[in-house]
């Protein structure tokens, strides 16, 4: 083909292309390459937290306060956690079964909330090393098991001051569950507080050998009020029966665990209350962050874990102010309820003047202080 013909054909082709553009008949652009499909982020499952309760949740009391703490944790952490509980769990073999069931169903943080759950918790913890366990009021730990407690005795001392000022008979009644150090600390602190403002005060104790038995608790309160001369009663048991009995008898009471004024609006002088929510929230967040660690924690009034509140308007202002001021001293570390001189009720000196009981000594308490009538039962 001659060079002339090549130029002619090229010119014709170019002209046709220009004509096509002018008429809007251009070739479609190449289809864009399909973008790679983005992977959906994996949904993070909430932390499952389990709670084991020794008594019913109810409207007030020990378990009610733990459950309030559980709900506070849920509210604070939102959809990062989900929780469940089992109530009315007897201490012993049943507790071990319940704890194991929670661990087996994916609960990675489990709180067991009664002294008698300690050994069952420890046993299950050995079987589930990747699960973390927390036991309330005990003293045993493991690499995946911590324990936590509150200095209940701080609030008890204030309650004793209140009762010592308000009593007319100088006899105070105390319904108690089991003779373990935690309970004895409360009895003794209550007595020391009462006698600090009323040296004539004495405390009579009835043991019911149960954490939760409203019938026994009521019977014990009535015995103290109607037969042993007490005009103010308190308790280290889980129900509202003692406060209700005082209301019915026209006497006075100091509630324990939670505000029970609805069960004794006239009787309740005040309430020693427990607050667990901040601790539960903190430990669950540490679990989420991979920072959970075993150990022992003993919280007190300075942590907001124990309070004396709901003081009845019938209490004179100077009495309420006195108790509040002593509470502030405890918060600030200026006063420790078990500061000597302290003697047992059979005359043995246990704390010299100017000294205070150590945590180790508190954990081994097995005696009554002066002012408590009777002898400590032997064993649980």
C-alpha positions in Angstrom: 0.0 0.0 0.0 1.3 3.5 -0.9 2.1 6.1 1.7 -0.6 8.3 0.2 -3.3 5.6 0.7 -2.3 5.1 4.4 -2.7 8.8 5.1 -6.1 8.9 3.4 -7.4 5.9 5.4 -6.0 7.4 8.7 -7.7 10.6 7.9 -11.0 8.9 7.2 -10.8 7.0 10.5 -10.1 10.2 12.5 -12.9 12.0 10.8 -15.4 9.2 11.6 -14.2 9.3 15.2 -14.8 13.1 15.4 -18.2 12.6 13.9 -19.1 10.0 16.5 -18.1 12.3 19.3 -20.1 15.1 17.8 -23.2 12.8 17.6 -22.7 11.6 21.2 -21.9 8.1 20.2 -18.7 7.5 22.1 -17.6 4.2 23.6 -18.6 3.6 27.2 -15.8 3.9 29.8 -14.4 0.8 31.3 -16.4 -0.5 34.3 -14.7 0.4 37.6 -13.1 -2.4 39.5 -15.2 -3.8 42.2 -14.0 -2.7 45.7 -12.9 -5.5 48.1 -15.7 -6.2 50.5 -15.0 -4.8 54.0 -15.1 -7.3 56.8 -17.6 -6.5 59.5 -16.0 -6.0 62.9 -16.4 -8.9 65.2 -19.0 -8.3 67.9 -17.5 -8.4 71.4 -19.5 -10.5 73.7 -20.3 -9.0 77.1 -18.5 -10.2 80.2 -20.8 -12.7 82.1 -20.7 -12.0 85.8 -22.3 -14.4 88.3 -23.4 -13.8 91.9 -24.2 -16.4 94.5 -26.5 -15.3 97.4 -27.1 -17.1 100.7 -30.6 -15.6 101.3 -33.5 -14.2 99.2 -32.9 -10.8 97.6 -36.0 -9.3 99.3 -36.6 -5.6 100.1 -33.8 -5.2 102.6 -30.9 -7.0 104.2 -27.5 -8.5 103.4 -28.4 -10.0 100.0 -30.5 -7.1 99.0 -27.5 -4.8 99.3 -25.3 -7.2 97.3 -28.0 -7.2 94.6 -28.1 -3.5 94.6 -24.4 -3.5 94.0 -24.8 -5.9 91.1 -27.4 -3.6 89.5 -25.2 -0.6 90.1 -22.4 -2.4 88.2 -24.7 -3.2 85.3 -25.8 0.4 85.1 -22.2 1.7 85.2 -20.8 -0.7 82.6 -23.8 -1.0 80.3 -23.6 -3.5 77.5 -20.1 -4.5 78.4 -21.4 -6.8 81.0 -24.3 -9.1 81.7 -25.0 -10.6 85.1 -27.1 -13.3 86.7 -27.6 -14.5 90.3 -28.7 -17.5 92.3 -30.4 -16.7 95.6 -31.2 -18.8 98.7 -28.1 -21.0 98.3 -27.2 -23.1 101.4 -23.6 -23.1 102.5 -21.9 -26.4 101.6 -22.4 -28.9 98.8 -25.3 -26.9 97.2 -23.0 -23.9 97.0 -20.3 -25.8 95.3 -22.8 -27.1 92.7 -24.2 -23.6 92.0 -20.7 -22.1 91.7 -19.6 -24.8 89.3 -22.7 -24.4 87.2 -22.0 -20.7 86.8 -18.4 -21.4 85.8 -19.5 -24.0 83.3 -21.9 -21.7 81.6 -19.3 -19.0 80.7 -19.3 -16.7 83.7 -15.8 -15.5 83.8 -16.1 -13.5 87.0 -18.1 -15.0 89.9 -18.8 -13.3 93.3 -19.8 -15.6 96.2 -21.3 -13.5 99.0 -21.3 -15.5 102.2 -18.6 -16.6 104.7 -19.6 -20.3 104.3 -19.1 -20.2 100.5 -15.3 -19.9 101.0 -14.2 -23.5 100.7 -16.7 -24.4 97.9 -15.4 -21.3 96.0 -11.8 -22.4 96.4 -12.6 -25.9 95.3 -14.3 -24.8 92.1 -11.6 -22.2 91.4 -9.1 -25.0 91.2 -11.2 -26.7 88.5 -11.6 -23.5 86.4 -8.2 -21.8 86.4 -9.3 -19.4 83.6 -12.3 -18.1 85.6 -11.9 -15.5 88.3 -13.7 -15.8 91.6 -14.3 -13.4 94.4 -15.4 -14.4 97.9 -16.9 -12.0 100.4 -15.9 -11.9 104.1 -13.4 -14.8 104.0 -9.6 -15.1 104.2 -8.5 -17.7 101.6 -7.1 -16.8 98.2 -5.8 -18.5 95.1 -4.2 -17.3 91.9 -7.7 -16.9 90.4 -9.6 -16.3 93.7 -9.6 -13.0 95.7 -11.5 -12.1 98.8 -13.1 -8.9 99.8 -14.6 -7.6 103.0 -15.9 -4.4 104.8 -14.9 -3.1 108.2 -18.5 -3.5 109.4 -17.2 -2.8 113.0 -16.7 0.9 112.1 -20.4 1.4 111.6 -21.2 -0.8 114.5 -19.3 1.4 116.9 -21.4 4.4 115.8 -24.5 2.4 116.2 -23.5 1.5 119.7 -23.0 5.2 120.5 -26.5 5.9 119.2 -28.0 3.0 121.2 -26.1 3.9 124.3 -27.4 7.4 124.3 -31.0 6.4 123.5 -31.5 3.5 125.9 -33.4 4.0 129.2 -32.9 0.5 130.6 -29.2 0.4 129.8 -29.7 -3.0 128.3 -29.1 -3.5 124.6 -30.0 -6.7 122.7 -28.1 -8.3 119.9 -29.4 -11.1 117.6 -26.3 -12.8 116.1 -25.9 -15.5 113.5 -22.6 -17.4 114.0 -19.7 -16.9 116.5 -17.1 -16.0 113.8 -14.6 -13.1 114.0 -16.7 -10.9 111.7 -19.8 -11.2 113.9 -17.8 -10.9 117.2 -16.1 -7.7 115.8 -19.6 -6.2 115.4 -20.8 -7.2 118.9 -17.7 -5.9 120.6 -17.6 -2.6 118.6 -21.2 -2.0 119.3 -20.6 -2.5 123.0 -17.5 -0.3 123.0 -19.4 2.5 121.2 -22.3 2.2 123.7 -20.1 2.3 126.8 -18.1 5.2 125.4 -21.1 7.4 126.0 -22.9 5.3 128.6 -20.7 3.3 130.9 -23.7 1.6 132.4 -24.7 0.0 129.1 -24.6 -3.8 128.8 -25.2 -6.0 125.8 -27.0 -9.3 125.8 -26.6 -11.6 122.8 -28.8 -14.4 121.5 -27.3 -16.7 118.8 -29.6 -18.1 116.2 -27.1 -20.2 114.2 -28.4 -19.0 110.9 -27.8 -16.1 108.5 -31.5 -16.0 107.5 -34.3 -17.4 109.5 -36.9 -14.7 110.1 -38.8 -16.9 112.7 -35.8 -17.5 114.8 -34.7 -13.9 114.5 -38.1 -12.6 115.6 -38.2 -15.0 118.6 -34.7 -14.0 119.7 -35.6 -10.3 119.4 -38.8 -10.8 121.5 -36.9 -12.7 124.2 -34.4 -9.8 124.4 -37.1 -7.1 124.5 -39.7 -8.8 126.6 -37.7 -11.1 129.0 -34.2 -9.7 129.2 -35.0 -6.0 129.5 -33.5 -4.6 126.3 -35.1 -1.5 125.0 -32.8 -1.2 121.9 -32.0 -4.2 119.7 -29.8 -4.8 116.7 -28.8 -7.8 114.7 -26.2 -9.5 112.5 -28.7 -11.6 110.5 -30.2 -11.1 107.1 -33.9 -10.4 107.5 -35.9 -7.4 108.8 -37.5 -9.5 111.6 -35.6 -7.8 114.5 -36.6 -4.3 113.4 -40.2 -5.4 112.9 -40.3 -7.0 116.3 -39.0 -3.8 118.0 -41.7 -1.8 116.1 -44.4 -4.2 117.4 -43.1 -4.0 120.9 -42.9 -0.2 121.0 -39.1 -0.4 121.5 -36.1 0.8 119.5 -33.7 -0.9 117.0 -30.7 -0.2 114.9 -31.0 -1.9 111.5 -28.2 -3.7 109.8 -27.2 -4.2 106.1 -29.7 -1.7 104.8 -32.3 0.9 105.8 -35.2 -0.9 107.3 -37.3 2.1 108.3 -40.3 0.9 106.3 -40.5 -2.1 108.6 -40.0 0.0 111.7 -40.7 3.6 111.1 -40.8 4.5 114.8 -38.4 1.8 116.1 -35.5 2.3 113.8 -33.0 4.8 115.3 -30.6 4.4 112.3 -29.2 1.8 110.0 -25.7 0.5 109.5 -25.7 0.1 105.7 -23.4 -1.7 103.2 -22.5 -0.5 99.7 -20.9 -2.9 97.2 -21.6 -1.3 93.9 -18.3 0.6 93.5 -16.3 -2.5 94.2 -18.3 -4.7 91.8 -17.9 -2.1 89.1 -14.2 -1.8 89.6 -13.5 -5.5 89.6 -15.6 -6.1 86.5 -13.9 -3.3 84.6 -10.5 -4.8 85.6 -11.6 -8.1 84.2 -12.6 -6.4 81.0 -9.3 -4.7 80.8 -7.3 -7.8 81.5 -6.0 -6.3 84.7 -7.8 -8.5 87.3 -5.5 -9.7 90.0 -6.0 -11.8 93.1 -5.6 -10.4 96.6 -7.5 -9.4 99.8 -9.4 -6.1 100.2 -10.8 -4.7 103.4 -12.9 -1.6 102.7 -14.3 0.8 105.3 -16.1 4.0 105.9 -13.4 6.0 104.0 -14.3 4.0 100.9 -18.0 4.6 101.3 -18.6 0.9 101.8 -20.1 1.2 105.3 -22.3 4.0 106.6 -24.6 4.9 109.5 -27.6 6.6 107.9 -31.3 7.0 108.0 -31.2 8.4 111.6 -34.7 8.8 112.9 -35.9 12.4 113.4 -36.7 11.4 117.0 -33.0 11.2 117.8 -31.9 14.5 119.5 -29.8 16.7 117.3 -26.8 16.7 119.7 -26.8 12.9 119.7 -26.9 12.7 115.9 -24.2 15.3 115.6 -22.0 13.5 118.1 -22.3 10.3 116.1 -21.7 12.0 112.8 -18.5 13.7 114.2 -17.1 10.4 115.4 -17.8 8.9 112.0 -15.8 11.6 110.4 -12.9 10.8 112.7 -13.0 7.2 111.5 -13.1 8.3 107.8 -10.1 10.6 108.4 -8.2 7.8 110.2 -8.1 9.7 113.4 -10.0 7.0 115.4 -10.0 3.3 115.3 -12.8 1.6 117.3 -10.6 -1.1 118.8 -8.1 1.2 120.5 -7.0 0.4 124.1 -7.3 0.0 126.9 -9.7 -2.9 126.1 -10.4 -5.9 128.3 -12.4 -9.0 127.8 -15.6 -9.5 129.9 -13.6 -11.8 132.1 -10.9 -9.1 132.8 -8.1 -10.1 130.4 -6.4 -7.1 128.8 -6.4 -7.6 125.0 -5.4 -4.0 123.9 -3.1 -1.9 126.0 -3.7 1.8 126.3 -2.6 3.8 123.2 -2.5 0.7 121.0 -5.0 -0.6 118.4 -5.8 -4.1 117.2 -4.1 -5.1 114.0 -6.0 -6.6 111.1 -4.5 -10.0 111.9 -5.8 -9.7 115.5 -9.2 -8.6 114.3 -9.4 -11.6 112.1 -8.8 -13.9 115.1 -11.3 -12.3 117.5 -12.9 -15.0 119.7 -14.0 -13.1 122.9 -16.5 -10.6 124.3 -15.3 -7.2 125.6 -16.4 -5.8 128.9 -20.0 -4.9 128.8 -21.2 -8.0 126.9 -23.0 -10.6 129.1 -22.2 -14.3 128.8 -19.6 -16.4 127.0 -18.8 -16.9 123.3 -20.2 -20.2 122.1 -17.5 -22.7 121.0 -17.5 -23.2 117.2 -20.1 -22.5 114.5 
